[in-house]
C-alpha cells in the first residue's frame, strides 16, 4: 500500500501511512489481520469474512464462503463463553503459486 500511495504522494512517510491505517482501523474503515506471518495486513473489507493465506508467497485473499453469523452461532452452541467476533483463515497455495509449482514439476519431469 505504501508503494501505491508514494506514486501519488512521493514525499509521504511510511509512518504517516501506518498512522492513517491505524486511524481507519479505529473508525471501522479497515480491519487489521494477523495471519501469523509477523506482518499486520489491513483489509479494506471491515465486515467479518474468511481469508485464504498462501504459505508460499504470503498473499492474503478474501473468501466470502460462509455466513459469519451462522458460524458464530454454531461455535457458540459448543462454547460456554461469549463470542464477539469471527475470523477464519484457510492456508495452502494460491492459484499463482500452484501454477508455478506445476510448471516446475512439468519441466523437471
Backbone as CSV, one residue per row, in Angstrom:
resi,resn,N_x,N_y,N_z,CA_x,CA_y,CA_z,C_x,C_y,C_z
1,UNK,0.824,-1.185,0.000,0.000,0.000,0.000,0.873,1.256,0.000
2,UNK,1.942,1.204,0.802,2.845,2.358,0.881,3.377,2.721,-0.503
3,UNK,3.800,1.721,-1.274,4.340,1.984,-2.613,3.285,2.614,-3.520
4,UNK,2.039,2.159,-3.398,0.962,2.716,-4.225,0.687,4.173,-3.860
5,UNK,0.704,4.493,-2.573,0.463,5.866,-2.125,1.607,6.774,-2.559
6,UNK,2.837,6.252,-2.518,4.003,7.065,-2.891,3.980,7.494,-4.349
7,UNK,3.282,6.753,-5.191,3.185,7.164,-6.606,2.490,8.519,-6.700
8,UNK,1.440,8.673,-5.915,0.685,9.933,-5.950,1.291,10.997,-5.038
9,UNK,1.842,10.562,-3.892,2.436,11.474,-2.907,3.865,11.021,-2.620
10,UNK,4.819,11.378,-3.466,6.184,10.850,-3.347,6.895,11.191,-2.038
11,UNK,6.494,12.231,-1.346,7.177,12.633,-0.119,6.522,12.076,1.145
12,UNK,5.516,11.246,1.015,4.817,10.726,2.198,5.699,9.708,2.924
13,UNK,5.619,9.726,4.239,6.450,8.793,5.011,5.673,7.522,5.329
14,UNK,6.404,6.464,5.597,5.793,5.194,5.984,5.006,5.364,7.281
15,UNK,5.522,6.157,8.201,4.836,6.418,9.465,3.469,7.061,9.259
16,UNK,3.381,7.997,8.317,2.106,8.656,8.024,1.098,7.653,7.485
17,UNK,1.547,6.773,6.613,0.650,5.756,6.048,0.139,4.847,7.164
18,UNK,1.031,4.375,8.035,0.613,3.490,9.125,-0.298,4.194,10.123
19,UNK,0.000,5.452,10.447,-0.880,6.191,11.368,-2.287,6.303,10.800
20,UNK,-2.378,6.555,9.501,-3.693,6.668,8.873,-4.399,5.313,8.812
21,UNK,-3.648,4.239,8.540,-4.257,2.910,8.545,-4.788,2.558,9.932
22,UNK,-4.023,2.905,10.971,-4.489,2.651,12.338,-5.724,3.481,12.667
23,UNK,-5.769,4.717,12.185,-6.954,5.553,12.366,-8.150,4.941,11.638
24,UNK,-7.930,4.471,10.410,-9.003,3.809,9.654,-9.489,2.561,10.378
25,UNK,-8.556,1.843,11.010,-8.939,0.656,11.771,-9.809,1.049,12.963
26,UNK,-9.409,2.077,13.683,-10.165,2.517,14.860,-11.559,3.001,14.498
27,UNK,-11.709,3.564,13.315,-13.014,4.065,12.889,-13.816,3.022,12.109
28,UNK,-13.262,1.808,11.973,-14.000,0.727,11.327,-13.966,0.729,9.812
29,UNK,-13.078,1.507,9.215,-12.994,1.559,7.751,-12.141,0.439,7.168
30,UNK,-11.193,-0.076,7.957,-10.380,-1.222,7.556,-10.292,-2.165,8.747
31,UNK,-9.879,-3.372,8.475,-9.727,-4.377,9.521,-8.277,-4.847,9.522
32,UNK,-7.661,-4.888,10.695,-6.292,-5.372,10.806,-6.320,-6.887,10.948
33,UNK,-5.463,-7.568,10.197,-5.393,-9.024,10.229,-3.993,-9.464,10.619
34,UNK,-3.931,-10.398,11.528,-2.664,-11.036,11.875,-2.794,-12.485,11.434
35,UNK,-2.139,-12.828,10.331,-2.262,-14.179,9.774,-1.070,-15.058,10.142
36,UNK,-0.283,-14.604,11.114,0.805,-15.417,11.615,2.115,-15.292,10.876
37,UNK,2.243,-14.291,10.001,3.489,-14.136,9.249,4.355,-12.999,9.781
38,UNK,3.967,-12.430,10.928,4.743,-11.345,11.510,4.438,-9.983,10.933
39,UNK,3.466,-9.903,10.027,3.096,-8.654,9.378,1.617,-8.400,9.661
40,UNK,1.276,-7.159,9.974,-0.132,-6.817,10.119,-0.650,-6.415,8.739
41,UNK,-1.679,-7.107,8.288,-2.312,-6.815,6.996,-3.553,-5.973,7.263
42,UNK,-3.844,-5.022,6.404,-5.036,-4.203,6.548,-6.006,-4.569,5.436
43,UNK,-7.179,-5.006,5.836,-8.205,-5.456,4.906,-9.211,-4.330,4.697
44,UNK,-9.427,-3.896,3.445,-10.376,-2.819,3.196,-11.835,-3.250,3.371
45,UNK,-12.075,-4.541,3.600,-13.428,-5.035,3.852,-13.526,-5.296,5.364
46,UNK,-14.105,-4.343,6.119,-14.085,-4.470,7.576,-15.106,-5.456,8.150
47,UNK,-16.007,-5.949,7.338,-17.002,-6.898,7.840,-16.358,-8.267,8.041
48,UNK,-16.983,-9.089,8.873,-16.439,-10.411,9.169,-16.562,-11.313,7.949
49,UNK,-15.443,-11.930,7.582,-15.418,-12.874,6.470,-14.162,-13.729,6.599
50,UNK,-14.027,-14.688,5.714,-12.912,-15.632,5.779,-11.811,-15.235,4.805
51,UNK,-10.612,-15.764,5.061,-9.451,-15.446,4.233,-8.681,-16.710,3.875
52,UNK,-7.984,-16.623,2.779,-7.031,-17.654,2.375,-5.652,-17.024,2.450
53,UNK,-4.693,-17.724,3.051,-3.319,-17.234,3.162,-2.409,-18.213,2.435
54,UNK,-1.709,-17.732,1.420,-0.781,-18.578,0.680,0.493,-18.736,1.501
55,UNK,0.848,-19.958,1.793,2.022,-20.238,2.611,3.316,-20.154,1.818
56,UNK,3.210,-19.921,0.508,4.432,-19.764,-0.287,4.749,-18.290,-0.531
57,UNK,3.783,-17.535,-1.062,4.056,-16.131,-1.390,3.517,-15.157,-0.350
58,UNK,2.656,-15.629,0.567,2.126,-14.771,1.623,0.893,-13.969,1.247
59,UNK,0.397,-14.144,0.039,-0.782,-13.405,-0.397,-1.971,-13.735,0.501
60,UNK,-2.774,-12.719,0.846,-3.989,-12.895,1.634,-5.169,-12.553,0.723
61,UNK,-6.100,-13.502,0.586,-7.222,-13.358,-0.344,-8.528,-13.488,0.434
62,UNK,-9.472,-12.584,0.190,-10.797,-12.678,0.802,-11.548,-13.881,0.253
63,UNK,-12.224,-14.601,1.153,-13.064,-15.738,0.770,-14.449,-15.546,1.380
64,UNK,-15.377,-15.036,0.617,-16.731,-14.867,1.155,-17.521,-16.172,1.065
65,UNK,-17.103,-17.179,1.863,-17.687,-18.508,1.725,-18.851,-18.782,2.653
66,UNK,-18.777,-18.277,3.847,-19.738,-18.678,4.855,-20.406,-17.464,5.492
67,UNK,-21.574,-17.682,6.048,-22.285,-16.650,6.779,-21.660,-16.520,8.166
68,UNK,-21.012,-15.391,8.484,-20.344,-15.240,9.771,-21.296,-15.405,10.963
69,UNK,-22.508,-14.939,10.832,-23.463,-15.066,11.944,-23.771,-16.534,12.220
70,UNK,-23.922,-17.317,11.163,-24.166,-18.757,11.330,-22.948,-19.433,11.963
71,UNK,-21.762,-19.066,11.509,-20.537,-19.654,12.060,-20.400,-19.315,13.546
72,UNK,-20.692,-18.063,13.929,-20.607,-17.679,15.337,-21.649,-18.419,16.170
73,UNK,-22.863,-18.551,15.645,-23.921,-19.256,16.374,-23.565,-20.731,16.544
74,UNK,-23.004,-21.325,15.498,-22.594,-22.735,15.559,-21.487,-22.926,16.602
75,UNK,-20.514,-22.038,16.620,-19.434,-22.124,17.601,-19.974,-21.888,19.012
76,UNK,-20.878,-20.924,19.165,-21.433,-20.599,20.479,-22.207,-21.771,21.065
77,UNK,-22.779,-22.608,20.208,-23.533,-23.768,20.683,-22.625,-24.770,21.395
78,UNK,-21.321,-24.674,21.150,-20.357,-25.607,21.748,-19.357,-24.903,22.661
79,UNK,-19.725,-23.702,23.119,-18.792,-22.882,23.883,-19.559,-22.138,24.962
80,UNK,-19.050,-22.164,26.186,-19.759,-21.539,27.297,-19.519,-20.059,27.464
81,UNK,-18.549,-19.497,26.741,-18.234,-18.075,26.866,-19.065,-17.239,25.914
82,UNK,-18.623,-16.022,25.680,-19.323,-15.105,24.779,-18.459,-14.839,23.553
83,UNK,-18.971,-15.118,22.399,-18.256,-14.875,21.138,-18.669,-13.507,20.616
84,UNK,-17.680,-12.653,20.389,-17.971,-11.297,19.925,-17.436,-11.007,18.522
85,UNK,-16.659,-11.914,17.971,-16.100,-11.678,16.643,-15.850,-12.984,15.925
86,UNK,-15.529,-12.864,14.646,-15.322,-14.051,13.824,-14.236,-13.774,12.805
87,UNK,-13.313,-14.710,12.683,-12.273,-14.639,11.669,-11.802,-16.055,11.393
88,UNK,-11.670,-16.410,10.135,-11.186,-17.742,9.777,-10.154,-17.603,8.673
89,UNK,-9.114,-18.448,8.749,-8.061,-18.438,7.748,-7.875,-19.842,7.203
90,UNK,-7.897,-19.965,5.908,-7.547,-21.206,5.236,-6.136,-21.017,4.701
91,UNK,-5.347,-22.053,4.664,-3.979,-21.934,4.183,-3.709,-22.956,3.083
92,UNK,-2.712,-22.700,2.303,-2.320,-23.596,1.223,-1.525,-22.822,0.189
93,UNK,-1.713,-23.170,-1.061,-1.046,-22.471,-2.166,-2.083,-21.723,-2.991
94,UNK,-1.809,-20.460,-3.295,-2.706,-19.689,-4.156,-2.600,-20.217,-5.590
95,UNK,-3.486,-19.755,-6.449,-3.501,-20.219,-7.842,-2.170,-19.966,-8.542
96,UNK,-1.584,-18.785,-8.320,-0.318,-18.450,-8.981,0.811,-19.380,-8.542
97,UNK,0.919,-19.619,-7.235,1.986,-20.491,-6.724,1.755,-21.939,-7.141
98,UNK,0.498,-22.368,-7.156,0.190,-23.722,-7.588,0.531,-23.910,-9.067
99,UNK,0.192,-22.916,-9.870,0.508,-22.963,-11.309,2.024,-23.001,-11.515
100,UNK,2.758,-22.178,-10.774,4.220,-22.151,-10.885,4.814,-23.490,-10.460
101,UNK,4.263,-24.077,-9.413,4.749,-25.374,-8.940,4.497,-26.458,-9.987
102,UNK,3.340,-26.427,-10.629,3.030,-27.414,-11.673,3.954,-27.238,-12.872
103,UNK,4.271,-25.973,-13.192,5.174,-25.694,-14.306,6.559,-26.252,-14.004
104,UNK,7.032,-26.049,-12.773,8.344,-26.560,-12.374,8.351,-28.093,-12.435
105,UNK,7.290,-28.705,-11.926,7.203,-30.173,-11.933,7.144,-30.722,-13.357
106,UNK,6.479,-30.014,-14.258,6.369,-30.466,-15.631,7.694,-30.366,-16.370
107,UNK,8.423,-29.290,-16.100,9.691,-29.080,-16.817,10.816,-29.955,-16.253
108,UNK,10.693,-30.407,-15.003,11.739,-31.249,-14.441,11.453,-32.733,-14.633
109,UNK,10.284,-33.062,-15.149,9.940,-34.484,-15.372,10.461,-34.990,-16.679
